Amino acid sequence: MGVFKRNDGLKIKSRTNTTVSVTVSPTNPNYATLGPIAHTLPVDQLAQQLGTNQANGLTKNEATRRLEACGANLLDGDDGVSALEVLIKQLANALTLVLLAALALSFGVKDWIEGGVIAAVIILNTTVGFFQEYRAEKTMDSLRQLSSPTALVIRNGESIAIPARDVVPGDVLMIKTGDVISADLRLFSVSNLEVSEQLLTGESLPVAKIEETLDKDNLDMPIGDRFNLCYASTMVTKGRGTGIVVSTGMKTQIGRIAEAISGKKPGKSKETDFRPFHKRVPAKVARWLGLSSGTLLQIKLNKLAYLLFGCAIILIIIVFAVARFNVDENVVLYGIASAIAIIPESLIAVLTLTMAVGTRKMAKENVIVRKLDALENLGGVTDVCSDKTGTLTLGRMSVRKFWLAADMNNTAEYVADTTHDALDPDDGAIRRESDGSVITPETRYEGLSQAVRVAALCNVATIHKNLKGEWKSTGDPTEVALQVFATKLGLGRPTLTADSSEENEIQGRPALGDIIVEKKDEAQSKNHESSKTKRYELKAEFPFSSELKRMTTIYWDNEEEQNICLIKGAMERILDLSDTYVTSPEESPSTTAPMTEAIKNTFLVKAEELASQGLRVIGMGQRTLPLENVNNITREDAENGFTFLALAGIFDPPRPETPGAVKAFKEAGIVVHMLTGDHLTTARAIAESVDIISPNAPKSAVMTAAEFDKLSDEEIDALPELPLVIARCAPETKVRMIHAGKRRGKHLSMSGDGVNDSPALKLAPVGIAMGMAGSDVAKDASDLVLTDDNFDSIRVAVQEGRRLFLNIQRFILHLLTTNVAEVVLLIVGLCFIATDGNTSVFPLSPLAILWVNMVRESNVDNFNISEGMQLTSSPPAFGLGLERAPADLMKRPPHSIKDGVFTWPVIIDCLSYGIMMGATCLVTRFIFPD
């Protein structure tokens, strides 16, 4: 009995094999007891009981042990693929129905041998088909799970994205807008965090979260009032936060609800169907027969199967009519043979397995198929719309240039050295461009410092060394680049403002034993002593908005004893909100002058110059706020009257494989569009570098979102072509782009990663979400997920979609051609009269028909997807389904989605080849009978 018993204590307390660890032995290894009281425990005490660390999280080894001990972070009751449903599908297909009718007729005329053989064929076909389709469905189900929600956790001192099912108690979990929270957690850091808990509490409005510990008298308070906790399956609607996981799986609040209702997941119950009875029944029958569920191609092939079933009945009537309805045993058997001949028995099975193999192959190429419709649509894609950052480019950003705005003769520009590790603030120097002098923390002046402080404080990214001494980061790549630049000058965020996790960063923890406090030099000790009274205290944050293209933070300045409001974002947006600038930042950083049109144009020209070098241009500004205006201040009130300070030019190199992928798309007749939030000139420079546009591209090929959105639908339709590059793109612009493409008869794919991209991803024929940078909302709305966020993976997906489409046409042609040949042989054969002068000649018996069909279409009982999709003694249909792509596949134009696989060439080939084969068989049968 003890063999299968879970070991809850031994492995968790065992020593780690790492030399330095950030976890200690938990003082309370029974994690289930912590969930109900976590809201009343101080964070430090909770971390100690869970054996974790707020700054560094768990070690990877410790997380692995806890996953083994506590189990996967999943709810019980998810049955996945239903074996019964697969079996019903096998029994409900047209072939089985025809064979059952043949079985009844055979036994009806007392032909026991014929009936026995048909019964054996039904059992064999159903059994093998069941195991094949069940295996294929399980494979596709496992692939779909790869695109399930992910969680961003801190382990070994670095943030990593892991499947939500691998989250364990004690993990430090980071959440942001659009995330579906994967476990119950106790928050210790929040910034404007609001969470929708409607699924759990029924409350329609998002709940604002806090990090303060609640009083112990509130131990039994309702879960909706525990504002320092977040719950599994709820969604972040605003802000960001970090917390310690206290419960996973069935121990979460939603897991307890699921357990209370016998393991059924909330939200998964069947909705009541209020349609009239006469409408409900046909709908259920259509779904049971596969005529309203599945992909478009599967539905189309199911309809074909039942059409052929109707044709089979007609053929039986024809056979009976030729016999003048003088139906005897031989006529009945011949009618059965004719009915069997027209049915392509393995058509649906071959399609299912072909798609399963295709989805698995695409998963190996970093493309997860969430919806099988995408496999059918990929081959017909005519236009690919892609983001720039992290998809066309590497997403490894670094600040190349930093320009202080001032009067014409007082501006200053700084250049950062290009380094091997963009995250290492100790690698490379910052130089003044005018004289090449190196700027250090000791030689920087206040004018530069006040601009760099905006880059560091109006920023939620972090950089730090992990346990191996490697520099790691969390947050948006743009903000990481600004944080690295500020740290080079000694103005990183940790030196300016106190973080809630800072105390933990100073302490190291061994795998077992007491906390070890490292000895520090005098400067470090003084810095630690003053950590609680650092210069700036965060008062409010307005996160970056894809519509507004800016972010704002408000801090209390302990030195100046005033509130300062910092802003960064798209250069033109910041400039529009600024009414002053610093005239001479190097000599008099506090002296400002009104912003005039001439000065504004000067700054715009400089931004264009930086953008023309392929740099993403970020504008920065600041203002002071009266003390009484900070509480409950709105974004509209905060974002005005700024002093414009500086421009940062950030470089993000294109991926090496991007130009080749763009070229491959062009050769395939596919147009590539780049939709980016960057400045117009930056977007043009990057698009030219990867060959999306040529240097002499027309003006209409490159537009801003504002210019595109101003056009009416008629004006967009009048353009020679849709824009190849749209800069400062908003989510609404992507939606208009899809509508414009559909009006032109184009078949677009659209990529996106944000919450606001979900409408465009859902509307697009092929929606592609980013697996690394994408939100869970975007992934749920998409058809495909790129696990590496790489543009070249889209090319791989399109190529695989074309291969699948071509192979489907091949095996359909093969199967239907043989069916046409059999029908020609059997029906035309009735025209020949036997030697008795009264009866027609029956060229083939039902057993012969079954034998031919089983040989050419039989299912493969040794098909093993998990072992390299190897086939032995493969029948032609399956072999054609697995054919490799021809060398010129990506040099052909996209196929027509409207025509689908049943194009006129395929139909004509089926008929012509089938008639020719049937005629050949007739000649062989009647002219050369021996």
SEMAR-669685 format. One line per field, with one value per residue (C-alpha): residue number from 1; x, y, z. Coordinates in steps of 0.02 Angstrom, whole numbers. Each point is the difference from the previous one (the first is absolute). Example, Ala and Ser with C-alpha at 12.3 -4.5 7.8 and 13.67 -1.06 7.14 Angstrom:
<sites>
seq (1  2)
X (615  69)
Y (-225  172)
Z (390  -33)
</sites>
This chain:
<sites>
seq (1  2  3  4  5  6  7  8  9  10  11  12  13  14  15  16  17  18  19  20  21  22  23  24  25  26  27  28  29  30  31  32  33  34  35  36  37  38  39  40  41  42  43  44  45  46  47  48  49  50  51  52  53  54  55  56  57  58  59  60  61  62  63  64  65  66  67  68  69  70  71  72  73  74  75  76  77  78  79  80  81  82  83  84  85  86  87  88  89  90  91  92  93  94  95  96  97  98  99  100  101  102  103  104  105  106  107  108  109  110  111  112  113  114  115  116  117  118  119  120  121  122  123  124  125  126  127  128  129  130  131  132  133  134  135  136  137  138  139  140  141  142  143  144  145  146  147  148  149  150  151  152  153  154  155  156  157  158  159  160  161  162  163  164  165  166  167  168  169  170  171  172  173  174  175  176  177  178  179  180  181  182  183  184  185  186  187  188  189  190  191  192  193  194  195  196  197  198  199  200  201  202  203  204  205  206  207  208  209  210  211  212  213  214  215  216  217  218  219  220  221  222  223  224  225  226  227  228  229  230  231  232  233  234  235  236  237  238  239  240  241  242  243  244  245  246  247  248  249  250  251  252  253  254  255  256  257  258  259  260  261  262  263  264  265  266  267  268  269  270  271  272  273  274  275  276  277  278  279  280  281  282  283  284  285  286  287  288  289  290  291  292  293  294  295  296  297  298  299  300  301  302  303  304  305  306  307  308  309  310  311  312  313  314  315  316  317  318  319  320  321  322  323  324  325  326  327  328  329  330  331  332  333  334  335  336  337  338  339  340  341  342  343  344  345  346  347  348  349  350  351  352  353  354  355  356  357  358  359  360  361  362  363  364  365  366  367  368  369  370  371  372  373  374  375  376  377  378  379  380  381  382  383  384  385  386  387  388  389  390  391  392  393  394  395  396  397  398  399  400  401  402  403  404  405  406  407  408  409  410  411  412  413  414  415  416  417  418  419  420  421  422  423  424  425  426  427  428  429  430  431  432  433  434  435  436  437  438  439  440  441  442  443  444  445  446  447  448  449  450  451  452  453  454  455  456  457  458  459  460  461  462  463  464  465  466  467  468  469  470  471  472  473  474  475  476  477  478  479  480  481  482  483  484  485  486  487  488  489  490  491  492  493  494  495  496  497  498  499  500  501  502  503  504  505  506  507  508  509  510  511  512  513  514  515  516  517  518  519  520  521  522  523  524  525  526  527  528  529  530  531  532  533  534  535  536  537  538  539  540  541  542  543  544  545  546  547  548  549  550  551  552  553  554  555  556  557  558  559  560  561  562  563  564  565  566  567  568  569  570  571  572  573  574  575  576  577  578  579  580  581  582  583  584  585  586  587  588  589  590  591  592  593  594  595  596  597  598  599  600  601  602  603  604  605  606  607  608  609  610  611  612  613  614  615  616  617  618  619  620  621  622  623  624  625  626  627  628  629  630  631  632  633  634  635  636  637  638  639  640  641  642  643  644  645  646  647  648  649  650  651  652  653  654  655  656  657  658  659  660  661  662  663  664  665  666  667  668  669  670  671  672  673  674  675  676  677  678  679  680  681  682  683  684  685  686  687  688  689  690  691  692  693  694  695  696  697  698  699  700  701  702  703  704  705  706  707  708  709  710  711  712  713  714  715  716  717  718  719  720  721  722  723  724  725  726  727  728  729  730  731  732  733  734  735  736  737  738  739  740  741  742  743  744  745  746  747  748  749  750  751  752  753  754  755  756  757  758  759  760  761  762  763  764  765  766  767  768  769  770  771  772  773  774  775  776  777  778  779  780  781  782  783  784  785  786  787  788  789  790  791  792  793  794  795  796  797  798  799  800  801  802  803  804  805  806  807  808  809  810  811  812  813  814  815  816  817  818  819  820  821  822  823  824  825  826  827  828  829  830  831  832  833  834  835  836  837  838  839  840  841  842  843  844  845  846  847  848  849  850  851  852  853  854  855  856  857  858  859  860  861  862  863  864  865  866  867  868  869  870  871  872  873  874  875  876  877  878  879  880  881  882  883  884  885  886  887  888  889  890  891  892  893  894  895  896  897  898  899  900  901  902  903  904  905  906  907  908  909  910  911  912  913  914  915  916  917  918  919  920  921  922  923  924  925  926  927  928  929  930)
X (0  144  72  -113  -5  62  151  -44  148  159  41  -42  120  140  157  22  151  29  142  -103  -188  -134  -120  -4  -88  -182  -51  -173  14  -190  -35  -187  -18  73  -128  -144  109  121  -90  35  185  141  90  166  -82  -95  161  87  -140  3  190  15  78  -90  144  70  -145  29  144  -41  43  -114  -141  20  -12  -155  -82  29  -62  -150  -52  -36  -95  -157  -183  -72  -143  75  -32  88  -35  -153  26  -190  -18  138  -84  -168  81  71  -171  -90  102  -75  106  -59  -181  16  88  -133  -134  100  16  -188  -35  128  -74  -174  36  89  172  91  174  -25  -80  138  134  -90  -20  185  39  -111  84  175  -30  -84  130  153  -81  -46  177  75  -119  7  190  -6  -125  108  151  -90  -70  176  58  -142  55  167  -90  -90  31  178  65  146  91  166  113  185  -11  -61  -172  -51  -162  -64  -162  -131  -17  180  -30  30  -30  139  27  16  -126  -1  -164  -47  -147  -82  70  -111  64  58  -7  -53  132  37  52  152  21  -140  -13  -176  -48  -182  -65  -166  -66  -172  30  31  -107  -126  58  -2  118  189  71  144  138  114  157  -33  -30  -178  -42  -10  -177  -47  54  -171  -44  -79  126  -57  60  174  75  181  -37  -23  -89  28  -99  -35  67  106  -90  121  174  126  49  110  -47  42  -102  -92  -115  -2  -115  -148  62  -40  -166  -64  62  -103  -154  37  17  -163  -94  76  152  -93  89  -94  -50  0  -179  -111  -108  -187  -60  -161  -30  -160  5  -13  159  98  -16  68  142  48  -12  110  128  -3  27  144  -92  10  157  183  97  -74  93  -57  -180  17  70  -135  -131  86  -5  -187  -29  89  -108  -151  81  27  -186  -33  123  -94  -161  85  58  -175  -75  117  -60  -178  -21  9  108  85  151  125  -83  -1  183  43  -96  101  161  -49  -42  165  98  -47  50  182  13  158  -24  -37  128  138  -47  4  169  74  -51  69  168  -2  -36  137  125  -47  21  180  23  -63  -177  -144  -165  -145  -137  5  -83  168  77  -125  18  190  24  -113  80  32  61  100  -20  135  58  178  72  52  -74  88  136  94  -81  173  -5  136  9  118  -27  -64  -35  -37  -126  54  29  90  173  -22  -57  104  4  71  43  5  127  -66  31  -13  -119  -133  -54  169  12  185  38  32  9  -108  88  -39  -11  77  168  -3  20  -63  -145  4  -108  133  8  -184  -85  -174  -73  41  -49  -176  -35  74  -102  -157  64  30  -153  -133  39  -55  142  137  175  100  129  -60  87  121  55  -94  -99  -185  -150  -186  -120  -21  161  -14  -7  139  113  -38  31  170  48  -50  95  159  -10  -35  -184  -85  -170  62  116  -142  -151  -26  -76  -99  117  160  25  -1  128  125  -20  58  -81  78  -96  -17  34  -10  5  176  32  146  134  0  118  -37  -79  -118  -48  -40  -102  -97  -31  -73  -101  -159  24  56  -34  -157  -160  -125  -171  -92  28  -95  63  47  -150  9  -130  84  178  65  27  -3  59  -13  131  27  174  67  141  -101  -156  -115  -94  72  -93  107  -53  75  -68  -20  97  -140  -123  119  37  -186  -18  151  -9  179  177  170  100  174  -2  188  17  -172  -110  -138  -22  -144  -78  -169  -15  -16  -43  178  74  -127  48  183  -36  -102  142  118  -123  -10  190  8  -143  83  141  -125  -12  -161  -20  -66  -43  13  -64  -43  -102  -33  -169  -77  -6  -189  -26  81  -137  -127  75  -62  109  -71  46  174  51  18  118  162  176  75  170  76  -9  66  44  -17  65  -81  92  -103  6  129  -132  -129  62  1  -176  -63  82  -81  -171  23  49  -157  -110  -32  9  82  -66  84  -117  102  -16  165  28  -32  182  59  -129  55  184  -33  -119  133  133  -103  -62  -183  8  125  84  -108  -165  -150  -68  -156  109  51  -130  -33  -150  -74  10  -72  -142  -51  -37  -176  -30  -26  166  91  -76  57  184  105  53  -20  143  153  50  -113  89  -70  -124  -144  -106  -146  112  31  -187  -23  144  -86  -166  89  87  -163  -82  142  -21  163  32  101  95  19  122  -17  44  -101  -173  -62  61  -126  -141  116  67  -175  -61  149  -13  162  36  177  44  173  39  139  -60  -185  -138  -113  -148  90  45  -180  -59  130  7  188  128  184  101  156  -84  101  -61  82  -114  -146  85  20  -185  -55  111  -69  -177  32  76  -151  -121  93  8  -185  -38  114  -81  -176  42  69  -149  -140  81  -4  -181  -51  91  -92  -169  35  49  -151  -135  59  26  -187  -19  77  -119  51  -5  -172  -64  -102  118  136  182  64  187  42  -75  -21  148  108  -51  41  167  47  -52  91  160  2  -74  25  46  174  8  181  -14  96  4  109  137  40  -160  77  -105  35  -97  -86  -153  -1  -127  103  160  -69  -56  179  86  140  -21  61  150  -101  -144  43  19  -182  -140  -120  -146  -179  -89  -170  34  78  69  -138  63  -58  167  -18  -182  44  150  -107  -129  121  121  -144  -90  164  38  -179  6  167  -76  -149  113  99  -158  -100  125  133  -105  139)
Y (0  117  -16  134  112  178  51  174  39  -94  66  180  -1  -90  95  82  -38  184  88  155  -4  126  -114  -67  -147  54  20  -60  -139  -23  136  -34  84  165  43  41  112  77  168  24  -51  126  -35  -38  -128  -78  -13  -84  -127  -40  -5  129  170  154  56  -165  -121  -187  -94  -101  -161  45  44  -170  -89  97  -37  -185  10  117  -50  101  163  -69  -20  -176  -48  48  -156  62  -112  -110  -179  -22  148  -66  -171  77  96  -162  -84  152  18  -38  -156  -84  41  -77  -154  -20  6  -128  -107  2  -43  -141  -80  35  -107  -127  25  -37  2  170  69  -70  79  168  -10  -35  148  114  -55  12  169  74  -66  54  165  33  -26  105  146  -8  5  145  96  -28  64  157  25  -6  124  118  -5  72  164  1  146  27  76  118  -56  43  -150  3  189  18  15  -143  -46  -174  -95  46  -183  3  138  -60  71  122  61  188  41  161  55  140  64  -137  -147  -140  -33  -179  -27  81  122  124  167  94  127  84  146  54  -184  -42  -177  -62  -130  -19  -186  -27  127  59  180  83  144  -31  -4  115  -97  49  -72  42  -140  -12  -13  -173  38  -11  -181  -59  149  -33  -42  151  115  -74  137  -57  -168  -46  -158  -130  20  185  128  155  149  137  26  -125  -93  -132  -128  -166  -151  -74  -127  -97  -122  -63  94  168  88  -48  -177  -11  56  -130  -134  54  -30  -171  52  98  158  162  80  -165  -51  -19  148  -25  -10  100  -37  -92  -190  -13  104  -80  -178  33  102  -142  -128  111  16  -187  -35  125  122  149  -32  -8  101  62  -133  -139  59  8  -176  -65  76  -84  -166  12  58  -156  -98  67  -47  -175  -17  60  -129  -138  60  0  -179  -53  93  -87  -165  61  -7  -188  3  -161  -39  44  166  51  -42  94  152  -10  -8  154  97  -46  47  185  31  57  -90  79  178  79  -109  50  183  -10  -86  117  150  -80  -29  178  79  -101  48  184  -13  -56  158  111  19  -61  -29  49  -17  -127  125  87  -150  20  190  11  -64  136  148  144  132  -14  143  -3  100  63  -9  -175  -77  80  56  -88  97  28  187  119  189  59  188  119  180  142  123  182  156  -32  40  -85  -175  -149  -175  -157  -166  -169  -129  -155  -149  -188  -10  135  -33  26  180  -24  -40  149  186  152  141  178  3  174  -39  -189  23  -142  40  -91  12  116  117  11  167  42  39  -176  -76  72  -72  -170  -7  8  -150  -97  49  6  -184  -167  -108  -72  -64  -106  -137  -177  -130  -40  180  26  158  -32  114  9  113  75  1  188  36  -125  95  165  -80  -66  171  84  -131  35  177  -56  49  -169  -13  -91  148  126  -84  -141  -162  -118  -143  94  -72  -174  46  40  -169  -166  -161  -173  -156  -42  98  179  155  54  187  40  119  163  145  167  76  -147  6  184  -30  -137  109  136  -119  40  188  10  158  -52  -84  -63  78  -45  -86  9  -150  5  1  -59  132  146  -59  64  -42  114  -16  117  2  95  79  -5  121  134  -42  5  -116  -28  -74  -95  -52  -97  -67  38  158  97  -46  65  156  38  -7  114  189  36  -64  20  132  -58  -165  -6  174  37  -156  91  142  -27  94  -11  -129  89  -73  33  -95  -139  -18  -7  -144  -88  14  -79  -141  -31  -6  -133  -98  -1  -99  -138  53  -4  177  27  172  48  142  49  125  40  -24  91  -108  1  -55  -172  -95  -73  94  -53  -39  147  120  -71  -6  182  147  -99  62  -93  -72  -125  -128  -178  -97  -188  -128  -169  -99  -101  -188  -77  -114  137  60  -180  -29  160  -52  -173  79  112  -150  -88  145  56  185  43  147  73  77  80  127  81  171  10  27  -141  -117  47  -30  -172  -48  45  -99  -160  32  26  161  68  171  69  -67  114  112  -107  -150  80  87  44  -73  175  21  -173  20  167  -82  -60  -179  63  94  -153  -107  128  -19  -97  -120  -8  86  -110  94  83  96  49  -141  -20  -157  82  26  -187  -32  124  -82  -170  71  89  -162  -99  129  -28  -188  -23  -133  81  -64  122  -11  83  -17  124  -9  131  -105  -138  71  5  -175  -70  91  -48  -159  -53  81  -24  37  16  -138  90  181  -31  16  -146  95  18  -185  -50  104  -68  -148  -26  39  29  -68  93  163  -20  66  -145  -119  79  -49  -178  -4  61  -127  -141  60  -7  -174  -65  76  -77  -171  5  31  -145  -131  62  -19  -174  -60  73  -53  -182  17  72  -144  -130  80  7  -183  -58  107  -10  -186  -17  38  -167  -148  -170  -155  -45  157  58  67  132  -37  38  41  5  -73  98  -95  49  183  -7  -80  135  138  -76  -22  177  93  -108  87  -23  -89  46  187  79  189  10  -102  107  -36  -154  -111  -177  -77  169  2  132  115  21  10  142  88  -1  51  127  174  20  112  134  3  175  64  -32  127  -26  -116  61  -15  10  -152  -100  -172  -40  105  -31  -80  -124  -40  -21  -109  -109  -30  -21  -114  -98  -26  -52  -125  -68  -18  -91  -121  -28  -39  -120  -84  -22  1  -102  -101  -126)
Z (0  33  -174  -72  153  -30  104  62  110  -39  -172  43  147  -91  -45  -168  -107  -40  89  33  26  36  92  176  74  22  181  -50  -130  3  -128  -3  171  -61  -134  120  111  -127  -2  187  -5  -26  -162  85  114  -145  -102  146  23  -186  -7  -138  -33  -66  -110  -63  14  7  -75  -154  92  144  -119  -85  167  50  -167  31  179  -24  -175  -155  15  -82  45  7  -113  -168  -101  -156  -150  24  -59  -12  -117  -112  -4  -44  -142  -67  4  -74  -159  -169  -30  159  -38  -173  69  134  -135  -100  155  27  -182  -1  153  -70  -154  113  -78  162  -76  -81  159  110  -107  1  190  18  -113  106  161  -73  -83  154  122  -97  -48  181  65  -139  19  190  -7  -122  107  155  -95  -56  175  73  -131  43  181  -53  -37  167  119  57  161  27  157  83  25  40  -1  -179  -77  -114  -87  42  -36  128  46  68  129  179  175  43  -178  -20  -136  -103  -80  -120  -100  -103  100  62  176  14  190  163  57  138  -72  64  -141  -99  -120  -48  2  -36  -24  -70  123  -80  -31  185  94  -130  21  -171  42  12  177  48  88  144  79  183  125  63  185  76  56  -185  -16  -57  -108  -172  -135  -102  141  13  -105  23  -82  -183  -52  -135  -163  30  -124  22  -78  50  73  61  157  79  130  82  -54  149  -84  -164  -88  100  155  -82  32  -172  29  159  -96  -134  134  80  -162  -31  -99  -134  -49  29  -161  -94  34  -150  -43  -10  -179  -14  -184  -49  1  -190  -14  142  -65  -177  76  116  -140  -112  137  35  -185  -9  -113  118  103  -48  -126  -163  -97  117  -15  -190  -8  117  -114  -147  93  31  -179  -57  122  -92  -164  67  30  -178  -66  91  -79  -171  25  52  -149  -123  73  -30  189  -10  155  48  105  -137  -41  183  20  -159  63  161  -100  -102  159  81  -156  5  182  35  165  72  -62  171  89  -121  21  190  3  -130  104  158  -82  -67  169  82  -134  20  189  -28  -104  144  -67  109  -91  113  -132  -141  -116  -7  -88  -142  -7  6  -176  -68  91  -121  124  161  125  133  150  -2  175  49  -158  -147  121  139  142  78  17  55  11  -137  14  133  -49  121  -70  11  -103  -164  68  169  -47  52  -74  79  -81  88  -55  -88  114  -9  149  -13  181  82  65  35  -181  -115  32  -35  -93  -43  -190  -18  81  34  188  108  116  168  156  71  -151  -46  29  60  -171  -61  168  2  -173  41  160  -106  -99  162  102  -135  -25  72  -69  109  -30  122  12  27  107  -141  -15  -164  -32  -20  -25  24  -95  -172  -106  -29  186  34  -122  89  170  -56  -67  165  100  -100  67  178  -9  -8  80  158  41  -14  80  123  -65  108  -44  37  173  -74  -131  137  82  -68  57  3  -44  185  156  58  -108  -43  -3  -111  60  -94  -15  81  -155  -22  184  -10  -155  89  152  -108  -109  93  -23  -179  -96  -96  57  -128  22  -161  -165  -164  -101  -183  -115  -180  -45  91  -37  168  185  151  181  148  139  161  0  179  -39  -87  101  -149  -115  -173  -148  -126  -174  -144  -164  -184  -35  -84  139  135  -101  -16  190  32  10  58  -27  84  -92  57  95  25  73  75  11  94  -124  -120  -144  -88  -138  -166  -169  -59  148  -21  -183  50  118  -133  -125  127  31  -188  -7  136  -76  -171  80  43  183  101  65  177  67  185  107  177  102  182  81  148  155  14  -181  12  91  -122  -146  -170  -150  -96  141  21  -183  -49  23  -11  -25  -147  49  -119  -139  13  -158  29  -124  -26  -136  -125  17  -119  -76  -30  -173  -62  64  -83  -164  12  26  -152  -107  63  -56  179  47  167  101  155  129  139  138  -50  -77  -187  -46  114  -76  -176  41  75  -142  -128  93  -9  -180  42  -101  -124  19  -141  69  -35  137  22  47  165  107  181  89  12  -190  -33  126  -74  -167  -33  -57  -176  3  67  -136  -129  51  -126  140  187  95  25  158  128  139  170  -26  122  25  -91  -151  -10  -3  -143  -92  9  -61  -144  -49  2  -114  -124  9  94  131  139  149  146  145  170  182  103  77  -122  -147  38  -109  -151  35  13  -156  -109  -106  86  168  65  181  75  124  94  6  -30  128  41  -72  -167  -2  34  -148  -121  -117  14  135  -38  144  -56  -62  -160  -167  -91  96  -94  -163  65  47  -172  -86  107  -33  -187  14  96  -126  -145  82  44  -183  -46  111  -41  -185  33  102  -106  -164  54  57  -169  -87  105  -33  -189  0  100  -80  -181  27  21  -185  -42  -1  63  -111  63  -87  150  133  1  30  176  -22  187  158  163  74  -148  22  185  -38  -126  121  148  -101  -69  149  151  161  68  164  36  -26  145  2  154  -81  -150  -98  -77  -111  -55  -145  -20  -110  -136  83  158  -98  -104  159  63  -161  16  -71  -180  -26  -88  123  64  -176  -44  30  146  -35  -1  167  -85  -109  141  -39  -125  -143  -177  -49  145  -48  -184  43  115  -137  -145  92  78  -167  -82  139  -4  -190  12  126  -114  -146  107  66  -159  -144  89  123  28)
</sites>
